[in-house]
């Protein structure tokens, strides 16, 4: 016979589990019905900039001398506040205004050294202020579609002109000198050979084809959720390989606006988790695993 204590524990656990399920269902329903799902992508895009820029600001001696640590902390907090406000209909435009103000103060003065990630954010986020409800705007979604499509084709063109993707030499270089995640293809190639192996070439050609095809499909207006799902998968894979999850989260957020799909709860939670994880890095995780295995 089961003890009274065991029965009590089981009943309590079942009650707690049911209450948790009910709470999650209520929050999910509120998330959907309030329209937050469609505003969260912009919030995540702004948050990705906060995770990209603030850590860099805290290590730049010149910026610390100019603004001081307190102002830098306030600018970082301002980006986070902007992200939170972007999720609400009544404050979404204010959020973009705050983002623009911080950009003018802390990012644009160093425009010569702005990362590609930040440039893409600056092309995509500030324009939202022109629309009363950017999350419902077909024109804003169209603008983002054209912007990302052109960026993808430009990235393809840059790689073609450089030539190092056509022969696989860039992937070979990363496999020899890059981070742990960037060296993953070296497992399939002879490290003593000076010529890029077929795996390096195939990986390079895949990247070229992927960027060209995605760019073209965006520009011609393909609006398939299957296409979006596949692209999100590719972006996550690219983030793991290049150890740049922050950049991929920004791309995913923008694409969720482009396709007017919004962000389901699970994707929003995953995106935020990946932003935190990116601060540590995929390569660091790989190094820790190999250290313990070794």
N, C-alpha and C positions, 0 to 999 in steps of 0.2 A: 504494500500500500504506500502510495506516495505520501510524504510528510506534509503537514500543514504549511511548513515554510516553503517547500518546493512549489506547491499549488499557488501560494500567495505571490511568489516571485514570477511565475508564469503569467498569472492574471495581471500583475502590475506591468510586466513587459508588454503584454498584448495591448493594454490600455494606453501606454505611452506611445507604442508604435502606431496605433490608430489615431491618436491625437496628432502625432507628427504628420501622418498622411493627410489628415483633414486640414492642418495648417498649410501644408505645401500646396494642396489643391486650391485653397482659398487665395493664397498668394499668387499662384499661377493664373487663376481666373482674373484676379485684380490686375495682374501684369498685362494680360491680353486685353481685357475690356477697357482699361484706361488708356490704351494706346502706347504705353511705355515701350512695348516691344518694338515699335517703329521709330522711337526716338533714341533708344539705347545705342544703336550703331554710331550715331554722332557723338554720344557721350563716351563710348569706348575709343573712338578715334582721337578725341581730345585727351583722354587718359593715357593713350599710348605716347602722345607727345610729352606729357608730364614725366612718364617713366624714361623717355629718351633724353630729355633735356636737363631735368633737375639734377640727376647724379653728375652730369658733365659740368654743370654750373658750379657745383660744390668743390670741384677739383681744379677750376681755372683761377689761377692766382690774380690775373688781370681783372676778371669779373668780380672777384671778392674785394679787390682793392677799390674798384669803382662803386659797387653797390653796397658792399658790406654783407656779412653773413645773414643778418636779420632780414634785409630786403630780399635777398636771394631765397630765403625760406618762405617769405610772404609770396614771392612770385610763384614758387612751386606750389604753395597752398592754393594760390589763385587758380592755377591750372586744374587742380583737383576739384576745387569749388565749381569751376566752369563745367567740368565733366558732370558733376552731380546735377547742376541746374539744367543741363542740356536734356536730361531725361524727363523733364516736366514741361507740359505745353505752355504754361504761363511764363516760364523763365528761359525757354530755349533760346530765344533771340538775345536775351541778356547774357546768356552763357557764351554765345559766339562773340558778343561785344567785349566781354572780359578776355576771351582768348585772343582777340585781335589786339587789344591794348597791351597785353603781356608780350605778344609777338613783336610789336613795335618797340617795346622797351628793351627786351632781353634777347630776341632772336635775330631780327633783321639787321641790327648794327654789325653783326658778324656774318653777313650773307655770303661772303666768299667761301666760308668753311662749313656752311650748313650741310648736314647729312642728307642723302637722297630721301630717306624716310621723312625728314622734316619738310623738305621741299614739297613732297607729295601732299603732306598734311596742309601746307600753306596754300596749295592750289585748290584743295578740296573743302576745307572747313570754313574759312572766312566768307565764302560766297553764300553760305546758308543764311547769313544775316539779311540778304536781299529778299527773303521769302518769309511771309508771316508764319506759315506752317511748312517748313522745309521738308518735313517727313511725309507730307502729303503732296508735294510738288512734283509733277511730271517733268517740269523744266529743270529743276535741280537734279533729279535723277538722270535726266538726259545729259546734263553738263558733266556729271561725274562719270557717266558711261563713256563719253567722248574723251574725257581727260585720261582715264585709266587705259582706254584703248590706245590712245596716242602714245602714252608712256610705255606700254608694252611693246608696241611696234618700234618705238625709238630705242628701247633697250635691245631689241633684236638687231636693229640696224647698227648700233654701236658695237655689238659683239661681232657682227659680220665684218665691219670695217677693221676692227682690231685683229681679226684673223686667228686669234688664239683659241677660239671655240671651234673653228672649222677643223683644226688639226688635233684638238684635244689637249693642247699644250698647257692651257690654263688650269684645267682640272688636274693634269699631271703635276703642275706646280703646287696647287693646293694640297694634293695628296702627299707631297714631299715636305711641305713647309707649313701647312695650315694647322688649324685646331684639330682636336681628336675627331670631331664629327666630320670635318672636311677631308679627313684621311680615310674615310670608310671604304672608298673604292680601291685603295691600295692593297686591300686584302685579296683582290682578284688579279693583280698585275705583278709582274716581275720588277722588283725594286732595283735590280742591277741594270735594267735596260734604260737607255737614254731616250728612246722613242716612246711617245704616248701609246699605250696599248689600246686594243679595240674597245675595252670597257670605258676608258677615258673618252674615247671618241664618241661612243654611243651615248654616254651621259651628256656630253657637250651638245651633240645633235638633238637629243631629246629636249634640252633646255631651249635651244634655238627654235625648234618646231613649236614647242609649247607656248613660248612668248608670242610668236607670230600668229598662231592659230587663235589664241585667246584675244589678242589685239584685234584681229579681223572680225571675230565673232561679236565682240563688243561693239565695234563700229557699225556693223551691219544690223545691230539691234536684236540679236538672239536673246530671248527672255525666257529661258528654260531653267526650272529649278534643278533639273538633273545636271545641267551645265554648271550651275552655281555650286552644287554639292561636289562635283568632280574638281572644280577649281579650288574650293576650300581644302579638299584633300591634297591637291598638288601644293598649295601654299603652305600647309602644315608640314608636308614633306620637305619643302625647300627651307622652311624655318629650322627643321631639325638638322639638315645638312649644313646650312650656312651658319647655324647657331645665331639666328636673327629672328626670333619669335616675335619681337616687338613690331618689326616691319610687316610681318605677315598678318598680325592682328589688325594693324591699320588697314591693310588691303582687304581683309575679310569684312571689316566694319563698313568700309566704303562700298564694297560689292553688295552687302545686304541692303544698302540704301538704293543702289543702282537697280537691283531686281525688285525693289519694293516688297521685300520679304520680311524685313525686320530681323530681330534676333530672338529666337526662342530662348527660354530661360537657360537651358543647358548650354547653348552656345555662348551666351553672355557670361555665364559663370566660368566656362572654359577659357574664354578670352581674357578675363580678369586674372584667372589663375596663371595663364601663360605669361602675362605681363610680369607678375611676381617671379615666376620661374625663370624668366629671361634675365633677371638681375643676377641669378646664379649661373645659368648657362647650361646648355646641353653638354658641351665639352667637359665641364666640371663634373657633371654626373657620370659621364663615361670614364673620366679619369679616376673617380672614386671607386666605381665598380671594378675597373681593372686593377686598381691598387689592392682592394680586398680579395679579389680572385687570385691575384698573383701572390 
